């Protein structure tokens, strides 16, 4: 009989692990256990009767690099190629991203002009930040906060404004606490390799491409910045579930894992609410803290490391407005009139622009992470009929508690009011939204704080020394994006199938 592999956690990481287990030449028996009523984890889409799609989690996937190429290969194999909605390189959502600071929206600098002259909110031409990086000595510390690293290499303004906002957009986290080595390994390695981040990135590392497909070749040719799916991002876990059922994988929802324990024969016994399951190997796609709670007593050193990986909560507020239109207005400020912090004079004329959305640095408003202009990137998800605009307001993150209190008990009405106020103040949309959806995702994004690389090394060492038939995949360890989660599952399954042969 083939060995049994139990995959615990039915988000995108667990589903991807099942996918790679099931498509091998001699697949094991695979069982997926999910505690909630649905599969897909944070990939959640609401589809309305009038054709609108609202994303409550990730709303797009980047196609670049090995991990992006591999994800597009999976999408092709799942038969979703015709449902892909690309955002090509010349699209406004690819070219234009904004920062809200000093009470105004500013387009992020791009092109030669953005490098050679001061562009608000920056008081100096970014060329000087590049020169600083080329001349600065390489760091010697084994890890550093993202803010400290960028400040050292590119200057305080880039760290305080651009990178602070970026970390809030990607991790909903504080760049002063997050690790450069774990959050942005490409930047860390570029400095180590070439002494300069810019030189290291420009010269590359010679890494191979992922599994090619027609989609990945098209993405490169058209310079996609991201892509989504016609039915929303939840279409991906739905397609994976259909693929797995056809291959005999047992998918069980409403099945929380209560306890993991080792049997005398070395196999796992999984205690569930309604009985037990035995497996030769367990792939955990649970959040680190959740896995820590079900481990046996003899794995307490592992549980302690897992509990040290913190998370943050994010409120996602979807808004639909009728009778209004983007573009938003961005205040155009001559460089000579910009203050030290790039604050514009209110009398200057407004220049219309479209883009992906805007981020807000923590110094401007800690509670508001940013606003995504969903209708710009994916107008295919707009409702039919009257013209409408869809926006998503992101709130909280590392600042959730101080801004809104306990995410388990916060009133949705409070979050809705805050989101509407942000849209009114920052985008000038005065009317009430015609549709709104408020979701609070508790403990949804792991935070790779200083020393995270050492924690993951100790975790791997414990698993190897104890010879535990346990693989850890998902956002808690080596990347929080959809691509990273899928890649972690593929890598873990590759190692596991080598052991099972």
Secondary structure in CASP SS format (residue, H / E / C, confidence):
PFRMAT SS
TARGET T0000
AUTHOR 0000-0000-0000
METHOD secondary structure of the structure
MODEL  1
X C 1.00
X C 1.00
X C 1.00
X E 1.00
X E 1.00
X E 1.00
X E 1.00
X E 1.00
X C 1.00
X C 1.00
X E 1.00
X H 1.00
X H 1.00
X H 1.00
X H 1.00
X H 1.00
X H 1.00
X H 1.00
X H 1.00
X H 1.00
X H 1.00
X H 1.00
X C 1.00
X C 1.00
X C 1.00
X C 1.00
X C 1.00
X C 1.00
X E 1.00
X E 1.00
X E 1.00
X E 1.00
X E 1.00
X C 1.00
X C 1.00
X C 1.00
X C 1.00
X C 1.00
X C 1.00
X E 1.00
X C 1.00
X C 1.00
X C 1.00
X C 1.00
X E 1.00
X E 1.00
X E 1.00
X C 1.00
X C 1.00
X C 1.00
X C 1.00
X C 1.00
X E 1.00
X E 1.00
X E 1.00
X C 1.00
X C 1.00
X C 1.00
X C 1.00
X C 1.00
X E 1.00
X C 1.00
X C 1.00
X C 1.00
X H 1.00
X H 1.00
X H 1.00
X H 1.00
X H 1.00
X H 1.00
X H 1.00
X H 1.00
X H 1.00
X H 1.00
X H 1.00
X H 1.00
X H 1.00
X C 1.00
X C 1.00
X C 1.00
X H 1.00
X H 1.00
X H 1.00
X E 1.00
X E 1.00
X E 1.00
X E 1.00
X C 1.00
X C 1.00
X C 1.00
X C 1.00
X H 1.00
X H 1.00
X H 1.00
X H 1.00
X C 1.00
X C 1.00
X E 1.00
X E 1.00
X E 1.00
X E 1.00
X C 1.00
X C 1.00
X E 1.00
X E 1.00
X E 1.00
X E 1.00
X C 1.00
X C 1.00
X C 1.00
X H 1.00
X H 1.00
X H 1.00
X H 1.00
X H 1.00
X H 1.00
X C 1.00
X C 1.00
X C 1.00
X C 1.00
X C 1.00
X C 1.00
X C 1.00
X C 1.00
X C 1.00
X C 1.00
X H 1.00
X H 1.00
X H 1.00
X H 1.00
X H 1.00
X H 1.00
X H 1.00
X H 1.00
X H 1.00
X C 1.00
X C 1.00
X C 1.00
X C 1.00
X C 1.00
X C 1.00
X C 1.00
X C 1.00
X C 1.00
X E 1.00
X H 1.00
X H 1.00
X H 1.00
X H 1.00
X H 1.00
X H 1.00
X H 1.00
X H 1.00
X H 1.00
X C 1.00
X H 1.00
X H 1.00
X H 1.00
X H 1.00
X H 1.00
X H 1.00
X H 1.00
X H 1.00
X H 1.00
X H 1.00
X H 1.00
X H 1.00
X H 1.00
X H 1.00
X H 1.00
X H 1.00
X C 1.00
X C 1.00
X C 1.00
X C 1.00
X C 1.00
X C 1.00
X E 1.00
X E 1.00
X H 1.00
X H 1.00
X H 1.00
X H 1.00
X C 1.00
X H 1.00
X H 1.00
X H 1.00
X H 1.00
X H 1.00
X H 1.00
X H 1.00
X H 1.00
X H 1.00
X H 1.00
X C 1.00
X C 1.00
X H 1.00
X H 1.00
X H 1.00
X H 1.00
X H 1.00
X H 1.00
X H 1.00
X C 1.00
X C 1.00
X C 1.00
X C 1.00
X C 1.00
X C 1.00
X C 1.00
X C 1.00
X C 1.00
X C 1.00
X H 1.00
X H 1.00
X H 1.00
X H 1.00
X H 1.00
X H 1.00
X H 1.00
X H 1.00
X C 1.00
X C 1.00
X C 1.00
X C 1.00
X E 1.00
X E 1.00
X E 1.00
X E 1.00
X C 1.00
X C 1.00
X C 1.00
X C 1.00
X H 1.00
X H 1.00
X H 1.00
X H 1.00
X H 1.00
X H 1.00
X H 1.00
X H 1.00
X H 1.00
X H 1.00
X H 1.00
X H 1.00
X H 1.00
X C 1.00
X C 1.00
X C 1.00
X E 1.00
X E 1.00
X E 1.00
X C 1.00
X C 1.00
X C 1.00
X C 1.00
X E 1.00
X E 1.00
X E 1.00
X E 1.00
X E 1.00
X E 1.00
X C 1.00
X C 1.00
X C 1.00
X C 1.00
X C 1.00
X E 1.00
X E 1.00
X E 1.00
X E 1.00
X E 1.00
X C 1.00
X C 1.00
X E 1.00
X E 1.00
X E 1.00
X E 1.00
X E 1.00
X C 1.00
X E 1.00
X E 1.00
X E 1.00
X E 1.00
X C 1.00
X C 1.00
X C 1.00
X H 1.00
X H 1.00
X H 1.00
X H 1.00
X H 1.00
X C 1.00
X C 1.00
X C 1.00
X C 1.00
X H 1.00
X H 1.00
X H 1.00
X H 1.00
X H 1.00
X H 1.00
X H 1.00
X H 1.00
X H 1.00
X H 1.00
X H 1.00
X C 1.00
X C 1.00
X C 1.00
X E 1.00
X E 1.00
X E 1.00
X E 1.00
X E 1.00
X E 1.00
X E 1.00
X E 1.00
X E 1.00
X E 1.00
X E 1.00
X E 1.00
X C 1.00
X C 1.00
X C 1.00
X C 1.00
X C 1.00
X E 1.00
X E 1.00
X E 1.00
X E 1.00
X C 1.00
X C 1.00
X C 1.00
X H 1.00
X H 1.00
X H 1.00
X C 1.00
X C 1.00
X C 1.00
X C 1.00
X C 1.00
X C 1.00
X C 1.00
X C 1.00
X C 1.00
X C 1.00
X C 1.00
X C 1.00
X E 1.00
X E 1.00
X E 1.00
X E 1.00
X C 1.00
X C 1.00
X C 1.00
X E 1.00
X E 1.00
X E 1.00
X E 1.00
X C 1.00
X C 1.00
X C 1.00
X C 1.00
X C 1.00
X C 1.00
X C 1.00
X E 1.00
X E 1.00
X E 1.00
X E 1.00
X E 1.00
X C 1.00
X H 1.00
X H 1.00
X H 1.00
X H 1.00
X C 1.00
X H 1.00
X H 1.00
X H 1.00
X C 1.00
X C 1.00
X C 1.00
X C 1.00
X C 1.00
X C 1.00
X E 1.00
X E 1.00
X E 1.00
X E 1.00
X E 1.00
X E 1.00
X E 1.00
X E 1.00
X E 1.00
X E 1.00
X C 1.00
X C 1.00
X H 1.00
X H 1.00
X H 1.00
X H 1.00
X H 1.00
X C 1.00
X C 1.00
X C 1.00
X C 1.00
X C 1.00
X C 1.00
X C 1.00
X H 1.00
X H 1.00
X H 1.00
X H 1.00
X H 1.00
X H 1.00
X H 1.00
X H 1.00
X H 1.00
X H 1.00
X H 1.00
X H 1.00
X H 1.00
X H 1.00
X H 1.00
X H 1.00
X C 1.00
X C 1.00
X C 1.00
X C 1.00
X C 1.00
X C 1.00
X C 1.00
X E 1.00
X E 1.00
X E 1.00
X E 1.00
X E 1.00
X E 1.00
X E 1.00
X E 1.00
X E 1.00
X E 1.00
X E 1.00
X E 1.00
X C 1.00
X C 1.00
X E 1.00
X C 1.00
X C 1.00
X H 1.00
X H 1.00
X H 1.00
X H 1.00
X H 1.00
X H 1.00
X H 1.00
X H 1.00
X H 1.00
X H 1.00
X H 1.00
X H 1.00
X H 1.00
X H 1.00
X H 1.00
X C 1.00
X C 1.00
X C 1.00
X E 1.00
X E 1.00
X E 1.00
X C 1.00
X C 1.00
X C 1.00
X C 1.00
X C 1.00
X C 1.00
X C 1.00
X C 1.00
X C 1.00
X H 1.00
X H 1.00
X H 1.00
X H 1.00
X H 1.00
X H 1.00
X H 1.00
X H 1.00
X H 1.00
X H 1.00
X H 1.00
X H 1.00
X H 1.00
X H 1.00
X H 1.00
X H 1.00
X H 1.00
X H 1.00
X H 1.00
X C 1.00
END
